[in-house]
Amino acid sequence: MRPMDEAAIGWGGLSLSLILVAVAVGLSMWQGLRLEREILWACGRAITQLLAVGYLLVLVVDEDAPVVWAWLWVVAMVIFAAVTVRRRASEIPDILRLSALALAASAAISLLVVFGLGVYPNVGRAVVPIAGMMIGNSIGSVVVAARRIVGELADRRPEVEARLALGQPWQQASKPFVRSALRTALTSQLESTKAVGLVFLPGAMTGLILAGVDPVDAVLVQAAIMYLILGCVATNVVVIGLGLTRQLFTPDHRLVRLARTAA
């Protein structure tokens, strides 16, 4: 296997990878998709952000750097992730606070298990990437859960109000529809977990193998990360479900006016 220092592609390799970007631009032009500028902007923004983060991470993951800097980085990731959720689902009531609460709770529980029980050493080199994978993979599910809950209750409003009229509290009246929304939000992560290894090789495992790590060791690391991500996503979805549903009912158990959201 290639040693770790030989796994780096360098600027030359990065430049050659732009051939595939050119292919994407060409296909967009050929099919009249008009996505050429967006593709180029996305690629330019991605490398700029990654380089900025990479240079900052050099300071955070340095062996001599206090681990507290890594944990402060995790706090910043939670805040930025919550802002990202609000941007993607701005029509959801109080989504910034709810998503920040959900992401912080899931990250705290997951990281406590990982580093409190010694699954991984409590060092910046482990804290930042593991937290990033868990928080990053949760954003999509949080957005889907929030939008589907509002969508389900808006679409099924007559049924919800009929249940309320029969004397059911809001928790019971909304439960079947919230359950459906939460199942939808969790489906993507569940399918990814079931397909890992057979259909695709995840990033952490691929990176370790490219770096020269024994494939079996890479599999064990990836499996632990996949389990952590699944638990983190599930925690986020449930917290969002409970918190958001409570926001959509008045203290006297009436469903507030809802605008239909896209799925």
C-alpha positions in Angstrom: 0.0 0.0 0.0 1.1 3.6 -0.6 2.4 5.4 2.4 0.3 8.3 3.7 2.6 10.9 2.3 2.2 9.5 -1.2 -1.6 9.6 -0.9 -1.7 13.4 -1.4 -2.7 14.3 -4.9 -1.1 17.8 -4.8 -2.1 20.9 -6.8 -1.4 19.1 -10.1 -3.8 16.3 -9.3 -6.4 18.8 -8.2 -6.1 20.6 -11.4 -6.6 17.4 -13.4 -9.7 16.7 -11.5 -11.2 19.9 -13.0 -11.5 17.8 -16.2 -14.6 16.3 -14.7 -16.0 19.8 -13.8 -15.5 20.7 -17.5 -17.5 17.6 -18.4 -20.3 18.7 -16.1 -20.2 22.2 -17.7 -20.2 20.7 -21.2 -23.2 18.4 -20.4 -25.1 21.4 -18.9 -24.5 23.4 -22.1 -25.4 20.4 -24.3 -28.7 19.8 -22.6 -29.5 23.4 -22.1 -29.6 23.2 -18.3 -28.1 26.7 -17.9 -26.2 25.5 -14.8 -22.7 26.4 -16.1 -22.2 29.4 -13.9 -23.7 27.7 -10.8 -21.4 24.7 -11.3 -18.3 26.9 -11.6 -19.4 29.0 -8.6 -20.1 25.9 -6.5 -16.6 24.5 -7.3 -14.9 27.8 -6.6 -16.7 28.4 -3.4 -16.0 24.8 -2.3 -12.3 25.0 -2.7 -12.1 28.4 -1.1 -14.1 27.2 2.0 -12.1 24.0 2.2 -8.7 25.8 2.0 -9.8 28.3 4.7 -11.0 25.5 6.9 -7.8 23.4 6.2 -5.5 26.2 7.2 -7.5 26.8 10.4 -7.6 23.1 11.2 -3.8 23.0 11.1 -3.9 25.1 14.3 -6.8 23.2 15.9 -5.6 19.6 15.3 -1.9 20.2 16.1 -0.8 17.8 18.8 0.4 20.7 21.0 -2.8 22.7 20.6 -5.2 22.6 23.7 -8.2 20.3 23.0 -10.5 23.1 24.1 -10.0 24.8 20.7 -11.4 21.7 19.0 -14.5 21.8 21.3 -15.0 25.5 20.6 -14.9 24.5 16.9 -17.7 22.0 17.5 -19.8 24.8 19.1 -19.2 26.9 16.0 -20.3 24.0 13.8 -23.5 23.6 15.7 -24.3 27.3 15.3 -23.5 27.4 11.6 -25.5 24.2 11.0 -28.5 25.8 12.7 -28.2 28.9 10.6 -28.0 26.6 7.5 -31.2 24.8 8.5 -32.9 28.2 9.0 -31.8 29.3 5.5 -33.1 26.1 3.9 -36.4 26.0 5.9 -37.0 29.7 6.7 -40.8 29.2 6.6 -40.8 26.9 9.7 -41.7 28.7 13.0 -38.8 29.1 15.4 -36.6 26.8 13.3 -33.3 28.4 14.3 -33.8 27.8 18.0 -35.2 24.3 17.5 -32.5 23.2 15.2 -29.8 24.6 17.4 -31.3 22.7 20.4 -31.6 19.5 18.4 -28.1 19.6 16.9 -26.5 20.6 20.3 -28.3 17.8 22.1 -27.5 15.1 19.6 -23.9 16.2 19.3 -23.5 16.3 23.1 -24.9 12.8 23.5 -22.9 11.3 20.7 -19.6 12.9 21.6 -20.1 12.0 25.2 -20.4 8.3 24.2 -17.5 8.5 21.8 -15.0 10.3 23.9 -16.4 9.6 27.4 -16.2 5.9 26.8 -12.9 6.1 25.0 -14.1 4.9 21.6 -11.7 7.6 20.2 -9.1 9.6 22.0 -10.1 13.1 23.1 -7.8 15.0 20.8 -8.5 17.7 18.3 -7.6 15.4 15.4 -10.5 13.1 16.3 -13.0 15.6 17.9 -13.3 18.0 14.9 -13.8 15.5 12.0 -16.1 13.1 13.9 -18.3 16.0 15.2 -18.3 17.4 11.7 -19.6 14.2 10.1 -22.3 13.8 12.7 -23.5 17.4 12.6 -23.2 17.7 8.8 -25.1 14.5 8.1 -27.9 15.7 10.4 -28.7 18.9 8.6 -30.7 17.3 5.7 -32.7 15.2 8.0 -33.6 18.1 10.3 -34.8 20.1 7.3 -36.9 17.2 6.0 -38.4 16.5 9.4 -39.4 20.1 10.0 -40.9 20.6 6.5 -42.7 17.3 6.5 -44.3 17.9 9.9 -45.7 21.2 8.8 -46.7 19.8 5.5 -48.4 16.8 7.0 -50.4 18.9 9.5 -51.3 21.4 6.9 -52.5 18.7 4.5 -54.4 16.7 7.1 -55.8 19.7 9.1 -59.4 18.5 8.9 -58.4 15.2 10.4 -56.3 16.8 13.1 -59.1 19.2 14.0 -61.6 16.4 14.1 -59.4 14.6 16.6 -59.1 17.7 18.7 -62.9 18.2 18.6 -63.3 14.7 19.9 -61.3 15.7 23.0 -57.9 14.4 22.1 -54.9 16.5 23.3 -52.6 17.9 20.7 -50.0 15.2 21.3 -52.4 12.4 20.5 -54.2 14.3 17.7 -51.0 15.0 15.8 -49.2 11.7 16.6 -50.0 9.7 13.4 -49.0 12.6 11.1 -45.9 13.5 13.0 -44.9 9.8 13.0 -45.2 9.7 9.2 -43.0 12.8 8.9 -40.3 11.5 11.2 -40.2 8.2 9.3 -39.7 10.1 6.0 -36.9 12.1 7.6 -35.1 9.0 8.8 -35.5 6.9 5.7 -32.6 8.4 3.8 -30.1 7.8 6.6 -31.4 4.3 7.1 -31.1 3.4 3.5 -27.5 4.8 3.4 -26.6 2.7 6.5 -28.1 -0.4 4.9 -26.3 0.2 1.6 -22.8 1.1 3.0 -20.1 -1.3 1.8 -22.3 -2.9 -0.9 -23.3 0.0 -3.0 -20.8 2.7 -2.0 -17.7 3.1 0.2 -18.2 6.1 2.6 -15.7 9.0 2.8 -14.0 8.1 6.1 -13.3 4.5 5.0 -12.1 5.6 1.5 -9.9 8.3 3.0 -8.3 5.8 5.4 -7.7 3.2 2.7 -6.1 5.9 0.4 -3.9 6.9 3.4 -2.6 3.4 3.6 -4.6 2.1 6.6 -5.4 -1.6 6.7 -8.9 -2.1 5.1 -10.2 -4.1 8.1 -9.2 -1.3 10.4 -10.8 1.3 8.1 -14.0 -0.8 8.1 -14.2 -0.8 11.9 -13.6 3.0 12.0 -16.3 3.6 9.4 -18.8 1.2 11.1 -18.4 3.1 14.4 -18.9 6.4 12.6 -22.0 5.2 10.7 -23.6 4.0 13.9 -22.8 7.4 15.5 -24.3 9.3 12.6 -27.5 7.1 12.6 -28.0 7.8 16.3 -27.3 11.5 15.9 -29.7 11.8 13.0 -32.4 9.9 14.9 -31.9 12.1 18.0 -32.1 15.3 15.9 -35.3 14.2 14.1 -37.1 13.3 17.3 -36.1 16.5 19.1 -37.3 18.6 16.1 -40.5 16.5 16.0 -41.3 17.1 19.6 -40.3 20.7 19.7 -41.8 21.8 16.5 -45.1 20.0 17.0 -45.5 21.8 20.3 -45.0 25.1 18.6 -47.8 24.4 16.1 -50.5 24.1 18.8 -51.8 26.8 21.1 -52.0 26.2 24.9 -55.7 25.4 24.5 -55.0 22.6 21.9 -55.8 24.4 18.7 -53.8 24.0 15.5 -52.2 27.3 14.4 -52.6 28.5 10.8 -50.0 26.8 8.6 -48.7 27.5 5.2 -48.2 24.5 3.0 -44.5 23.8 2.5 -42.7 21.9 -0.2 -41.5 18.4 0.8 
